[in-house]
Amino acid sequence: MRRLRKKWKKPKKPWDKARIEEEAKIIKKYGLKNKREIWKAEAKIDKIRQQAKKLITASSEEQQKFINRLVKLGLVQQDAKLDDVLALTKEKLLDRRLQTIVYKLGLANTPKQARQLIVHGHVFIAGRKVNRPSYHVSIDEEKLISVKPEVLEKIKKQKSQEKVQEESTEQESKQQAETET
């Protein structure tokens, strides 16, 4: 049986204020469950960088093979070099998560709602249910993402109701401002 290992590493300084604030912003932006998801992304980027460093002395054919693999994942552009790979950030990797892509495609109103849709089994890739928000979507799969139609209708209805509520509160605040003057 294969031995399971953790795929992340804790920060060396647990109470570094700057790091904690940065992680809080990232958690809010991407709707992550906890900081461990950020640490996993950092570990994955570190692993990619280590592979790139080893390939600096390798043949250009091997380098191109490695870069093509990263292009399929959507992490770098087609004309990228190893320097571009070494400059990858955890945000670039977090942008390729299924949760983030569902939100950016407009299939969910918030990143947290995108996570909920995925976990509840409403999101499909090429007709196959995927219930892992951390699933890394390749460029080819991005076009094949879909949500159950009945859930999509509910989301659109919810979005339109929120707009109506915002407009009514704006009108009320304008009327109150006019009556005060």
N, C-alpha and C positions, 0 to 999 in steps of 0.2 A: 504494500500500500504506500502511496506517495505521501511524503511528509508535508504537511501544510506549514507555511511560514508566513509571518506577518509581512505585508507589502508596504509598510510605512515605517518611519523612524520619528520618534518624538524630537521636538526641538531641544537643543542643549540648554537654553535658558528658558525655563517654563514661565517666568513672569516678566518677559521683555515687553514693555508697554507698546512700543512701535509695532512689533510683530503681532501682538494681540489685536490692536486697532486695525491693522491691515487685514488680518484674517477675518475680523468681524465684517469689514466691508465686502470681502470676497464671498463670505457666507450669505450675506444679504443679496448681493448681485446675482449669484448663481443659485440661490435657494437650497444650499447644501444642508444636510442633516446635522453634521458636526464637523469639527476641525480635522478629524481623522481623514475625511475625504480630501481636504487640502493637502495633508501630509502625504497621502497616497499619490496625488498628482505630482507633488515635488519629487517623490521617490522615482516615479516613472520617468520624469524629465531627466533626473540625474542618471538613470540607467541608459537613456537614449544618448545623453552627452558622453557617457563613458564609452559607449559603442562608437560614437563619432570620433572620439579621441584615438581609439585603437585603429580606426580606419584611415587616419591621416597618413600613415606610412604604407597603407595598402594600395593596391592598384586602382586606377580610376574606374575600372569596370565594377569592382566591388563597392566602391564609393557610390557609383550611380545606382547600383542595385539597392543599397541602403536608402538612398534619397528617394528612389521611386516608391519604396515601401512607405515612407513617411508622406509622400505626395498622396498616395491612395487613402491614407488616414486623414488627410486634410491638414496636416501640421505645417507643411512648407509648400512653397510654389514649385512648379516644374523646373524652373531654371535656378533652383537653390544650390548653394555650395555648402560644404561642411561648416563654414563659418556661420551660416544661417541656422544650421542645426544646433550649433553650440550656443546660439543666442535665443533658443526657445525658452518660453516662460510657462509657468503653470497655468496662467490664464488662457494661453493658446490651447492647452490640453483640455481645460475645463470647458472651452467653447465647443469642443467636439463631443461632449457628453450628450446623450439622448435627451436628458432633461432640459438642457440649454437650447438645443435645436428645436424641440417641440415648442418652447416658449417663443423663440425668435421667428418661427414660421407662423406664429399667430394662432396656433391651435390651443393655446391656453392664455389666460389673462395675466398670470404671474408665474414666476419660476416655481413657487411652492405648489401652485395648482398643476403645473406640468408634472411635477414629481408625483402628486396624488393620482393623476390620470394614468401614469405609467405603472405605479405600484398596484392600482386597482385593476389593471389588465385592459385598459381601454385603448392602448396605443399598439399599432402593428407596424412592422417593417416587412414589406413584400408579402403581406398576408399572414405573417408569423407574429404571434403575440410576444412582446418583449416587456418584461416587468421589472427590469433593472434600470434605474435612473442613471447609473454610472456606465451604462453600455456605450462604448465609443463607436460613433457612427462614421463610416467611411463616406467618401464623396459620392460613390455610386448609390449607397443606401439612403442618402439624404433625400433623394427624390421619391423614394418608395415609402416614406413615413405617412401613416394615416391614423385617424382616430375614428372610433365608432360614430356613425352618423347621428344617432340619437343623443349622444353625449355632446357632440359638436353643436347641435341645435340648442341644447341647454346653455352652453357656454355663450353662444351668440345672444341668446335671450337675456342672459344675466348681464352681458356687456351693455346691451341696449337699455336695460333697466337702470343700470348704474349711470349712464349718460343722462337719462331723464331725471334721475334724482339730483345729479350735479346741476343741471340746468334749473330745476325748481329751487334749489337752495341758493343759487346765484340770483335768481329773480327775487326771492324773499329778502336777501341781504340788500339788494338795490332798493326795494320798496321801503325797508326799514331806514336806510340811509336818507331817502327822500323825505320820509315823514319826520325824521329828526331835524332836518334843516328848515 
